[in-house]
Amino acid sequence: MLSFIRQNFRNNIKNIPGWRTVQKIVVIECDDWGGIRMPSKEVYDRLLKDGLSVDKNRFTRYDTLADKQDLDFLFETLCSVRDSKGRPAVMTPVSNVANPDFERIKASGFEQYFYEPFTVTLQKNGRDPATFESWKQGIREGIFVPELHGREHLTVQLWLKKLREGDRKVRLAFENEFVSVDTEGTPLPARQFRPEFFFDSPHQKSFLDKSIVSGTELFINLFGYKPTVFVPSNGIFHSSLEPAFSLTGIPFIYSGHGIPDYNTDGTVTWRRHTFGQKSPLGFRYYMRNCAFEPTDNSYTGIDFTLRQVEAAFRWHKPALISSHRVNFVGKINPANRDMGLSQLKLLLKAIVKQWRDIEFMSSRELFSLIKE
């Protein structure tokens, strides 16, 4: 009972400050699309046999590049529910647009970093040749509209350093084109080399400034439009990187209700923003207020998310639902995808039943409305 009261308090208090609307808007932002994570079931089995603890979390067990079949099933689920205007549900796949080019990195002796568009990674990993066409179909139909998660979901410079040092686990993972491995000596915020914008030395910043720009350019080349939203991977983005980000012209950046600046002297400075707050550099901050993770071990049903949606509407906020690709892909384990999609359908049906005047939107549409 006490935990319920605390959760209810948090659901409400986080929605009080910032931009408001009388419209009941639901946006689903789903992170990690495009990134490689676990290449295949065969690689998973091999790494587990070789002593890497890839069985300890759902991301290394099940998360992998989506195939055409994953997208077909997802689109079917989204189109099975309609809002007050007759529009199907919408997902915003927050996407990494590149992955490491393992062959070229190895050929350089781990001295240089090379990357490839995620569309090339799809081909290398045996995904249906029509998979990216499904992405474009989702964009045309307005039900699957990508935004930017960064160039790659990888702490590149720290990862290369560990490779040059000959770290056994990192080298073993590399030979299997897998990067998300725990190893000794890695700073806690950079575990599994996941946050692209973590740095522990000032000289690393130049590389990150350039990756912000090149990631945006590659996004535009792939999808044909500039992103409206930028969601830094793992929620880590130091304030000193904001000048480079402002040059991209992306109008909104995700900051969470509190965002840590991990400083090179080992200290952490917390920054807090309100929904829609404008920075001195011209872009705006935003945060999510709901979560939906049906394949997580702690998941107990859709009621948790529905209470968060209710609190958002109580304070005249859009319901921005956070989720992850791992909930909806089945290349490694189809049962994982089936579970995620069945719960997504339950959630969407419950939302349109409880709030008759609901409107489904992409992040792009919501933030265009806020700009106006």
N, C-alpha and C positions, 0 to 999 in steps of 0.2 A: 504493500500500500504506500509506504514512504517513497519507494523508488518511482511509483506512478506519479505521485504528487510532484516530485523533483523534475521528472521528465515533462510533465504538463507545464510546470513553471518555465522551464527552458524553452519549450515550444512557443510560449507566448512572449516571453521577454525578448527573444531574438527578433521578433517580428515588429516590435514597436517602432524603432527609428527608420527613417528613410522614405523613399518614394512610395506612393499609394495609388490604388486604382479601384474603382467600383466594379470592374469586370472580374469575373472569376476565371482566371487564366491558369492553365496547367501546362508546364514545360517539363519535359523529361530530358535531362542532360546525362548522357551515358559515356563514361570515359574509356580510354585505352584502345579505341579502334585504330587499326593500321599497324600498331606495334606487334612485334613478333612473339614475345613471351615464350611459351613452350612450343617448339616447332612441330612435334608429333607425339603420338603415343609410343612409338618405337624409341624416340629419344628419351622420353620420360622413363621408360623401363630400363634403358641402358644407364642413365644417370643414377637412378635409384640403386641399381645393382652395383654401380661403382662407388657407392657410399655418399652421394649427395642427398641431402634431406629435402628432396623436391615433393615429398608427400605431405609436408607439414602444413601447407595452406592451399586453399582452393585455386589460387591464381596459378601456381606452378603445377597443380594437378590437372586443371581443366582449361585455363585461358590460352587461346591460340588464335591465329588469324581466321577470321570468318570466311566461310565458303559460301557459294551461291545458295546452297540449300539452307544455310542458316538465315540468310537474308530473306529467302522466300517465305520461310516459316514466320519470321519476325514481321514481315510486311502483312502477311495474312492475319496475324494477331492484331496489329495496329488497325487494320481495315475492318475488323470485326466489331468495332465500337465507334459510335458517332456522337459528336457533341451537339449542342443546342442549334448549331447552324448546319448540321448534317455533314460535318467534316470528320474524317477519320482521325484517330489518335496520331500523334507525331513524336518521333524520337530525334534528338539532336546528338549524333555520334561525335563526341569530342575526340579528335583524331590526331595521331602522330603520323606525319607524312613520309617518314624515312626510317630505315633500319641500317645497322652496320653492314658494310660490304666486307664480309669476313675474309674473303680471298685476298683482297688488296691490302687489308690491314696486316694480315700475316706476312704478305710479301714485303711489306715495309719494315719487318722486324718489330712490329708493334710500336713504331716510332710515329706513324702518321695515322690520322683517322680518315676513313672514306665511308661514304654512305650511299644508299641507293633508294629511289622512291619506293614506297610500300607496294606499288603496283608491280614492280619487278620482284619483290619478295614474294608476292602472291604466286607468280609464275614459278619461281625457284622452289617453292614449297608445295607444288602440285595442286594448287587450288583450281577449281573449274575456270577455264579461260573466260567465261562470261561473268565472273564474279564482279569485276569492276564495272561492267555494264549494269549490273544490278544496283550498284551504288548510284550510278547516274540516273537510273530509272527512279530510285527513291527520291532523288533531288527533283527530278521533273514533276513527280507526283506530289511533292511537298510533304512527304511523310518521313523522310530520312535525310536531314539537311546538315551536313558536317560543319563543325567549327574546329578551331585549332587547339591542340594539346601540346604543341611544341614540335620541333623537328623530329626528335626521337625521344623515347622514354628511357633515357640512359644517361648516367653520370659519366660522360665520355672520358674526361681527363683522368679521373681517379681510376676508372676501369683500365685504361691504357697503362697507367703506372703499375697496377697490379699484374698485368700481363707481362710487362717488361721485367718485373721482379721475379717472374716465374712461379707465381702462386699456383699451387697444384690444382685447387678447386676451380680457380678462374680459368686456368689453361684447359682443364678437362671440359668445362662448360663451353669454352670457346670452340673446341674441336667439334662440338655437337651443335654449334651455332645457337647457343643459349647463353644469356648474360645475367639473368636474375638469380645470382647465387650469393649466399651468405659466406663471408670469409673473415678471418681475424684481421683486426687493424682497420676495419672500415668504420668511419664515424657513424653513430647511430642514425642520424637523419638521412644518411646515404646508403642505408642497408639495401642489399641486393642491387646496388647501382641503379636505383629507379629514378630519383629526381634529377631531371636534366639540368636544373639551374642551381644545384648545390655547388659551392666552391669553398675551398679552405686556404686559398692563397690569392692575393690581389692580381697576380699576373695571369690567372685563369679567366679573368673577366672578359678580356678581349675576345677570346674564343666564344664565350656565351653571347656577347653582344652580336657577333656575326651570325650565330646560329638562330637568333631571334629573327633577323632579317631574312636569312636564306630559307628558314622554315616557312615564313609568310609567303615568300616568292614561290616556293614549291607548291604550297597550298593553292595559290592562285592558278598556277600552271595546271594542276591536276583537276581542280573543280570549276575553274572559270569565273570565280568571283573572290573578292577579298573577304576574309573572315570578319565577323562582327564581334566575336567573343574569343578571348584567349584564356585558357585554363592551364596554368603552369602545372606540370606533373608533380604529384604528391603535395601540392599546395605550397611549394617552396619557390619563392621568387624575391630576391633581395631588392630593397628599395634603390640600391645603386644601379640596378639594371633597368630601371624605369625610363631613363632618358633614351636608351636604345629602343625600348619597346614603343615609346611615343612616336618614333620616326616611322613605324609601320603604318600608322593611321588607323589601327584597330581601335574602335571606340570604347570597348569594355574589357575589363580584366577581372577575373575571379580572384577574390582575396580571402574568402572565408570570413567568419566573424572575428577571427584573430589570425594574423599571419606572422610567422616567425622570421626574423632576419638573423640567420646564423652568421655571425661575424668571424673574421679570420683570427681574432684573439681568443676564440672559444666562448665568447658571451653570446647571449640570445636577446634580441630586442623585439618586443611584440608590438605590432601595429594593429590598430583597429579602425575599421571604416564602417560607414552606414550604406545601406542599399541605394545606389544611384549617386553616391558622393563623387563630386568632380575633383580630380587631382589638379595641382598647379600646372601640370604638363598638358592638360586638356582631355585626357581620357577619364572614364568613370569606373568606379569599383562596384562590384556586385557580389552577392553571396547566395548560396542555396539555403533552403529552409526545410527541406524534406529529404528522406532517404528511403531507398528501396533496394534491398540486397537479398533476394529470395534464396540464393544458394549459399549464403553465409551460415555457419554453424549456429549463430545466435538468432537466426530468423524464426519468428513465432507466428507469422501470418501478416495479413494486410492491414490489420487494425492499427499497428504502430505507424504506418505511413498515413493512413486516413486521419488519425488524430493530428498529425503534423499539417496535413492539407487543411483541416478544419481551423487550426490555429492561424494559418496564413490568411485564410479568407476572413477570419474574425477581425484581423488588423488591416484588412484591405490590401493585402499583398498578393502578388502572383505566387502560386505554388511551384517552386523550382525543385523538382525531384532529382536527386543525385543517384546514379546507378553506375554499373560497370559492365563492360562487354562480357566478362566471364559468366554473367547470369544467362546469356542468350546464345552461346556457341556450343556446338556439339561434335566437333570434329574428333576430339579425343574421347569424349563420353556423351553420346546422344541423350542419355537420361538427364544429364546436367541441363542441357538446353530445354528439354521437355518440361522439367521442373520450373525453370525460370519463366518460360513463356506461359505456362498454365497459371502461374501466380500473377504474371503481368495482366493477363486477360481478366482474372478475378478483380484485380485492383482497378482496372479501367472501367469495368462494368459497375463496380461499387461507386466509383466517383460520379459517373453520369446518372446513376440512380439517386444518389444523395443530393447532388446539386444539378438541378435541371437546366440552369443557365450557364453551364460550363463551356469554356472555349479552349480547345487544344491549339497550341502554337509551337513553332520552333523558337529557339533562342533568337534567331535572326529577326523574326517577326516581333517578339516581345520587346527587344531592345531598340528596334526601329520605332516602336510605339513610345518608348520612354524618351528617346531622342526628340520626338515631335512634341 
